[in-house]
Amino acid sequence: MNLSSKSSPSSVPPVLSVPPVPARTATRRSVLRGLGVATAAGTAAVCLPAVTAHAAPAGRRTPGASGTFALTLVHLGRDGVPTTDYRTLLTALSGPDAGSGREVKGSPGTVTLQVPAGRYMLDATIATRPVGEGNWGNDWLVRPRLDIDRDTTLVLDARVARPVDIRPPVDDARYEQTGAFAEVTYEGFTAVANLLSMSLDLRTAHLGPAAEQGSVRTWVDTYWRRPAGVCALGYAFRGERALTGLVRHPALADLATLVVRAGVPASGTGTALVEFSPSVGASPALGLAVPTGGTGTFLLTPERGTWDLVYGAHTEEEGPANNYFVLGRPFTPGSTTVHTFDVPVFGPALDNSPGARPVAQRTGDTLDLTVPLLADGDGHTPSSPLFTASTVTLHRNGTLLATRRGEKPGHASFTVPAGRAAYRLTASATRPRGSVTAAWTFTSAATATATDLPLSAVRFGPDLALDGIAPAHTTGPVAVTVEGAARTSGVRSLTVSVSTDRGATWTKTAVTGGRITVTTPGPGKAVSLRAELTDAQGNTLTQTHIDAYVTRAATGAR
């Protein structure tokens, strides 16, 4: 289901019917992402007083012959008149139907269902027909706790709903869509209800008694389009009630800014697609197309939690899609964060942040490698890097054990003898222009559990244009950063060398304050870089970049 499609003026706005799942198995984005729905977020809210739906008196009775009770639902529009423009979802959280849901929509406005005893979550979307060319109004009523132990009548009255009013602090933003979500957990089951609105006329209300403290999670995400940008404003809450209205007008200082710079890959110019959404909870994310060599900007609400960024890089038409993932990143109000994609120097990247996925481990007699050998200059790992050749070799005590060719650069698996030995692991990849080689030495023996291999990497950060090209005959700094084992255990020695003749000759360059100084060669030529490192434990790395980055050719040169 595509949540970004506009609602038909002749139908109730779209709602996804999602059956409950056991809470213990629910994972991030397990609901909407699993149904092919993107996500995004927003923030802001003043919760207006909750209003409870009217429940007609009903006497307790023994269930009917079918073992059910009668649940009568009366739907009233904003004018207080019965309406058929509704969609109601009833999700069982306990009883014999636990884990299942039922949808009721359309005529008649009053409907009676036979349901078993148990706990339910109910949500109803009541639409208001537009006047003239206006958009439909949407009233979303959510009852997180509906206990059925008798015949019950509920009046679902749109008039109890209050406005959702979330607006960005910029004049050039155009409203696109809102996603409203409610998640209820009870006795091991989690039910999720949601509404996508393409209209600013959205109102919400909590119905009925409060559920258990902390069992109700609600969030509202709104998206606004800007010239070369997106406003992603989302707010999330946890408690015992659903939201009755939500008002947020954040100031610019309340928001964070994310700038995405799209480099020009070797495959040529094109357009990158950026998807940006909250890490927790589904959301109808608004994608942003950024021409390579251009910039896109997101304004976002930090209080929504951490955010995920997926950058879809332009690739060759016949090649696999290439994406970069930046997941679980927090932001602070007033901050500006810049991510640059697909710009050199391409090379190995070993994330030292807490919780980072291991990329080189030994388990028993097996060495498993998923080293990102062609991460871009900012350290973003590509899902399908552009390369023309790749090789991984492993030596043990000076003897070649095995060679792997043609696989994803830096990826391989080897079975080795159990005894302790000295290893030399070499991974190389060739790109359309240039190559990267990393050779590591370390000692290793069989392990009882997965154990990280002591690999290190050196990152180089020249100041390059988005096309990855540097001015010719200029002198400037290049940042040098150590990652992996040496960053943790310490660096015993580090030597960096520079070549302007594709590695035929090398000149050692002092590393001062985390930088080296490089003078670029003439137009159309390239800078090559080499790092030789020994960590505090005696493990070594020799890392070589041939044609790490190039200089701008003279006008008219090829």
Secondary structure, DSSP 8 states (H G I E B T S, - for coil): --TTS---TTS------EEEEEGGG--TTTTTGGGT-----------------EEE--------TTS-EEEEEEEE-TTSSB-S-EEEEEEESSSTTTT-EEEEESS-SEEEEEE-SEEEEEEEEEEE--STT---EEEEEEEEEEEESS-EEEEEEGGG-EEEEE--S-TT-EEEEEEEEEEEEETTEEEEEEEEESSS-EEEEE-SS--STT-EEEEEEEEEEETTEEEEEEEEEEESS--S-EEE---GGGSEEEEEEE---TT---EEEEEEEESSS------EEEETT-EEEEEE-GGG--EEEEEEE---TTS--EEEEEEEE---TT-EEEEEES-S--B-----STT---SEEEEETEEEEE--TTB-TT---BSS---SEEEEEEEETTEEEEEEESSSTTEEEEE--SS-EEEEEEEEEE-SS-EEEEEEEEEE--EEEEEE---EEEEEEE---TTSEE-TT-EEEEEEEEEEHHHHH-EEEEEEEEESSTTSS-EEE--BTTEEEEE--STT-EEEEEEEEEETTS-EEEEEEEEEEEE---TT--
